[in-house]
Every structure is written in C-alpha cells, then in structure tokens.
Amino acid sequence: MLDQQTIEIVKATAPVLKENGVTITKHFYQRMFEQNPEVRHFFNHTNQKRGRQPEALANAVYAAALHIDRLEAILPAIQPALHKHKSLNIRPEHYPIVGENLLAAIQDVLGEAATPDIIDAWAKAYGVIADVFISLEKKMYDDAPWVGFKPFVIEEIIVDTPEVKRFRLVAKDGVIGTAIPGQYVSVQARIAGEDILHHRQYSVIETTEDGYWIAPKAEGLVSNWLHEQTVGTEVPMSAPAGEFILETSERPLTLIAGGIGITPLFNMAKTALEQGRPVTLLHAVRSMDLRPLGDELDELVKEGLHLLTHADDVSGCMNKSHLEELDVEGHDVYTCGPNAMMETVVRAIPQARYEFFGPSGVLATN
C-alpha cells in the first residue's frame, strides 16, 4: 500500500507526465535498449520507429498515475498488455529493468523539476504497479498449457492470396491448448542478419488437434520471413493469448472486418455458427482477388453465414454507407481492421468491441 503523501505526489505530477509523456517514453526506450540490450527482443521495433509503442506506454503511465489509489479502475485497460506479456514470456525479473530506466528517463527529461521526493514517490508507485502486473501474469502463466516458447513445425502451407499464406503449425510434443476464438499466438523468428530474436503475434484462425492455423500477410519483417519458410521448418511459438474473444452469448453476432483484420473474426464466425447463432459478417477489401480467407468464408456461407463483401480499389476500407446496411439492435458486435475503419465503426456502433494489430491505443471516435 502506498502512503497518502506518495499518492498525492504521483497524482499531482500526472499532468506533467501527460505533457511530457511521449518524450519521456521515447527516451526510456532508447536508454533501456542501450543499457539493457537483453530485453530488445521483447519489443516490435517497427512500432518503435512509428512512435506507436512510446505513445501507448505514455498513455498507460498517465492512466496509472491518475488512478494510483485505485488501480482496479485500470484493470480492464491493462488486459491487452497482460496478454501480450504472457505471449512474450515477460517475467518478474524484467520489471526492475523497466522501472530503473523509466525513473531515469523521467529524471533526464524533467531535470530539476524531478525532485528527489518526486522520483521517490514514482519509484514506490512503480513498485506497486509492477506487483499488480506480476501477480496477474502469474495466474495467467499458471493456467497456460505451456509457458514461454516451444517448437512447432510447419506441416502445411496454402497460398491464400498474392499477399497472404496460411500455415498449419503442429506442436513437436503434441501438446497444445485450445485458442478461444479471437486469440493469437506469438511466433519467434531468428532472422539472418538480425542480432536479436523477433516476435510477431498472429490470430489463430483454427485450432487443430495438434496445432494451429494462422494466416499472415506478407508485410513486415517476421511476416515476410514466414512467407519464405517451407514445410518442415521449426518455428517456436507461445501459447494462445488475447482478451479480444468471442463471449458466450445467444445473441446474434455481427462482425466487421477490414482486409487481414478478418483473421480473428473468422474463428468467431465459425464457432458462433456451430453454436447455432445468427452471424452477419461485413468484409471490406481492396479487391476480390486480395480477399483473405475467401474460400473459407464462402464455405461458411453454406453453413448459414450472412456475408457482405465490399471491394474498393482505393482504400479497401469500410465506410458509413456500408454500415447503414446493418441492423445491430440486440447484436454482439466485433470489429478488426485499420484504425480509421474501426473509428468509423465505433462512431456508428459504440458498443462494438475492437482489436488493435499492434500496441493498444484509443480510437478517435468523437
């Protein structure tokens, strides 16, 4: 428990952290990668370059500061991070590394404004926040079918579109866990010419008796590496994770996908149809020949799926007119795709649940 003085200091400095948040977190990552290169492989360096990871961390730090006296208020918001940590095998010993570098970054950026009392208060606050994460992640690890990365083998590859391949990966030890529809697995790649391991998360489109199907688009370092692999290649993979899941319900289901955002929604559609639920799926693509999982979706139509496909050569994105076709009163609604598309969806359908491909953020829906 934090003493009242510490709570007051942390809350009082929250606006300063908000104002300087991205500057602090950018410096934090730069410092940590220099001081502790052993943790570099946990992070997506494309997201670092685009500024998405520093921005996401800055938002998280600010939220924690505002709610430091009632951290339970931010538990829903940190669920994506907890699942990502599980998928990357983040352990308790990694938290002191983050804490040391974060405090140093605050000191470096704020200078004399970061008094010893402020740094001490933030050190105590970080310790409490870290303990919350460690405790929640321990339960997730305890419940997981396996912890960390274990070897899978590519057993089958199907060319889905000019941009997408489907891979069936089988566990070498034969032990897997069922992926709840919407969840993902993390793939670990050792890429020639790279001095660190790389990780990338892929939605599970189907769980088999001994493995999983995934469908990466040839975009980015790890996905392009995967597209170059052949049957028989060994690929380390972590257990299914993710909180963007199909909830148990008898209500009709509406799914709205943009491009490769179909991957977490496909398993939801298939499972819901098997449960006897009415399912409508809108899928926006750039062209029909680039439609991911097109054949599989057509098969689901035979099982009762109401499929609406919109092909737009310019953007491949959903727009307001497409959404006007829908009657979602009393429906569960899920969406996944480009951020701009999801913003359009959530403006029109505020109850829609959504999934970011990359660091979690906040959609601009106002």
N, C-alpha and C positions, 0 to 999 in steps of 0.2 A: 504494500500500500504506500502511496505517496503522501507526504505531509502536505498540509494546506499551503504552506509557503511555496513549495515546489510547484504545486498545481497552479497557483496564481502567477508565478513567473512564466511558466510554459504558456498559459493562456494569454498572458499579456504580450508575449513575444510572437504569438501566432500571426498577427498581421505583418510583422517584419519578415517572417518566414514565407508568407504568401507572396509578398512583394519581390523577394529575392530568391524565391524557391527554385526556379529553373537554373539560375546562375549557380546557386549552391549545389544542386544535384549534378549539374554538368561537371563542376569542379570535383565533386565527390567521386564520380565515376573515373575521371582522369587520374585522380590521386590514387584511388584504390587499385586500378589496373597497373599503376607504376609500382606501388608499394606491395601489393599482394597479387602478382600475376597468376597465382594458382586458382583464383576464382574467375578469371576471364571467361572460361568456357561456359559458365552458367548464363551468360548474357548474349542476347542477339545483337550483334554489332551493327547490323543494318538499322535496327531501331535506335541504336545509339546515335548513328550519323544523322538520322532524320529528326532526332530530338524527341521521339515519342517516349522512350524509356525515361529520360530525365523529367519530362513533363508529368508522366504518370507517377513517378516517385515523389515529385514536389507536391502533387495533389494529395497523395497518401500521407505525407508528413504533416501537411496543413490540417487535414481531417483529424489525424491523431492528436494534434495539439489542441484543436477546438474541443475534442471530446476526451481529454486525458483523464478526467474524473469519472467518466462513464464509458469506458472503451467498448462495452457491449453494444453501444449505439452504432459502432462502425463494423461490427461483425459481418453483416450482410455484404458490405462494400469490400471487405478483405477476402471474401471467399475465393474469388478468382486467383488472387495471389497465393493463397494457401494451396490450392490445387496445382498451380504452376510450380510452386516449391516442391511439392510431392513428386511431380513428374520429373523434376531435375535432380532429385535426391539432395535437397538442401538440408543440412544437418545442424544441430545446436552449435557446433564449433565454428560455423560460418558467421554466426550473428555478432560475436565480438569484433570480427574483421570489419563488418559493415558499420558497427557502432563507432569504432575508433576513427574510421575515415570520414564518417558523416559529421562527427563532432569537430574534427579538424577542418573540414570544409566550411562548416558554419563559422568557425573562428577565423579562417582565412578570408572569407568573403565579407563578414561583418566587421572585422578588425576590432578596434577598441570598443565598439558598441556591444560586442560579445564579452561581457564582463565575466569574471570567474564565477559569480553567482548564477549567471545565465547558463554558462556551459555546464556547471554542476547540476543545475535543475534539468537540463536536457539529457545529461548522462543518466540521471535517475529515471527520467521518463522513458528513455530508450530501453533501459533495462526492463522496465515493466512491460513495454510493448513487445520486446523480444520474447519475454517469458510467455506472453499470450500466444504468439505465433508458435513457439516451440511446443507448448502444451497441446495446441490444436493439431499441429502437424504430427505429433507423436501418436495421437489417436488414429489419424489417417494412415500412418505407416503400420500401426498395429492391425488395422483392418484390411490392409492391402494384400493381394495374393502373392506378391513379392515386392522387395524393396530395392531400389536402385535399378541398374540396367543389367539385363541378361540377354544372352544371344538368341536371336531369331534368324531364320533362314528364308530367303525369298524362294517360294515354291512355284509361283505363277505370276506372270506379267501380262496384262492385257492393255493394248493401245486403245484408249477410250476416245480421244480426240487428238488433233495435232498438238495440243498443249498438255493433255492430261493422260497419265497412265495409271492403271490400277495394279496394286501389288497385293498378293496374298502372302503374308508372313506367318511362319509356323515356329512355335517355341521349340528349341532344341530339346528341352527337358520335358516337353509335352504338357507343362502346367501353365494354365492361363486363368484369367478371371473374366467374367462377362462384362463388357463395356455397356453401361447404361446408355441408351440412345441419346446422342448429343456429345458424349465424352470423346476425349482424344488420347493418343499415346505420344510419347516423346521418342524420336529417333535420334540416335547418337551416331555422328559421322566423323570418321578420320579421313580428311581430305588431303590429297597430295599437295604439297606446297604450303599448307597451313600449319602453324606452330601450336595450335590448340585444337581440342575437340570442339565440334559444333553440334548444336541440338536444334531440333525443329519439331513443333507439335502438328500432328495430323489427326483430323477427325476419323473415328472408326466408322466405316460405312456398313460393316457387318462383322459380327463375331462368329467364327467357325468353331468347331470342336477342339481345335488345337492352335488357333491363332486369330489373326485379324486381317480384314481387307482395308486398305487405305487408298486414297486417290489424289496424289499430289499433282499440282500444276507445275510445269517447268518454269519456275520463277523463284529466283533466289539461290543462294549458294548450296544449301543442303538439298533442296528440291531438284536442282539441276544435277547434282551428284547422284541422287537416287535414280533419276531417269537414265543415267549412264550404266547402272548396275544390271547384272544378268541373273537368271535363275541360278540358285546355289550360293549367292553372296550372303555372308553372315552380317546381320545388322543388329547391334544392341538396341534394346527398346525397354522403356519403363512401363509400369502398369497403368491401366486406364485411369484418367483423372478428368476433372472438369465439373463445374456446377451448372452449366447450361444443359439441363437434362429434361427429358420428357417426364413430366409429373404424372402420377397416377390420377386418372380422371375418366369420367364417362362423357364429358362434353365434346362436341365436335371440335376438330382441330384444323386450324388454318396455318399454313407455313408459307413464308415469303422469302425467296432466295434470290440472290444476285450472283451469277456466274458460279465460281468454285465454292461460294457460300452454301451451295446445295449439300455439301458433304455431311455436316452434322444433322441436317434436316432430313436427309434421305432415310437414315436409320429410324428417325422418329416416325416418318410416314409409314414405313414398312411395318414397324411394331404396332402402331396405332390401328392400322388396317387389320392386322392379325387379331387385335383385341375387339374388333367389330365397331370401331369408332368411325364416324364420317370424317373424311380427310380431304381438304382442298389445298392444293399447292400452286402458288404462283412462282414462276421461274423466269427471271429476266436474263437474257444472254445477248451477246453481240451478234451471233448468227447461229443458225440451227446446226451447222457442222462443228461449232465450238461448244455445243451443249454438253456439259459434263454429265455422265451417268444417264445419257439419253435413252439408251436401250433398256436400262433397268427401270427408269421411270415409266416407259411405255408398258413394261410388264406389269408395273403396279396399277396402271390404268385398268388392265384386265381384272385386277383384284378389287376394283372399286374406287381407285384414286380419281378425284376430280382435278385434272391437271390443266393449268392455263400457262402457256409459254409465250413470252413476248421477246421477239428478236429485234434488236435495234442496232444497226451497223455502227452508229455513232458512239453510244455510251454503254449499251448493254445493261442499263440501269432501270429500276422501277420508278415510275413517276405517279403523280397524284391521280391521273386519269385511270391508270391500271388499278389502283386501289379502290376506285369508285365502283368497280365491278363486284366488290365483295360485300357480303352481309355477315359481319363477325359478331353480331349480338349473341351473347352466351357462348362464344367460342374461346378456346385457348389459342393464343397466337404467338408464334415464334418467328423470328427473322434473323437472317445472317447474310452478309454481303458487304459491299463497300460502305464506308461510314456515311457517305452522302445519301445512299439509298436507305440505310437504316434510319437516318434522321427523318427522311420523308415518311417512312412507315410509322415511326413512333409519334410524329406530329399528328398523323391521321388516326392512329390506333394507339393511344397512350398506354394501354395495358400490355402491349406486345413485349415479350422478352427478347433480348438480343445478345449476340455473341460477337466480341471483337476477335479478329485474327491479328494478334499482336498484343501489346500492353493494353490493359483495360483503361478506359477513359470515360468521358462523359459526352453524350451526344448533344449537339446544339439543336434542341427541339423547340426553342422559343421563337 
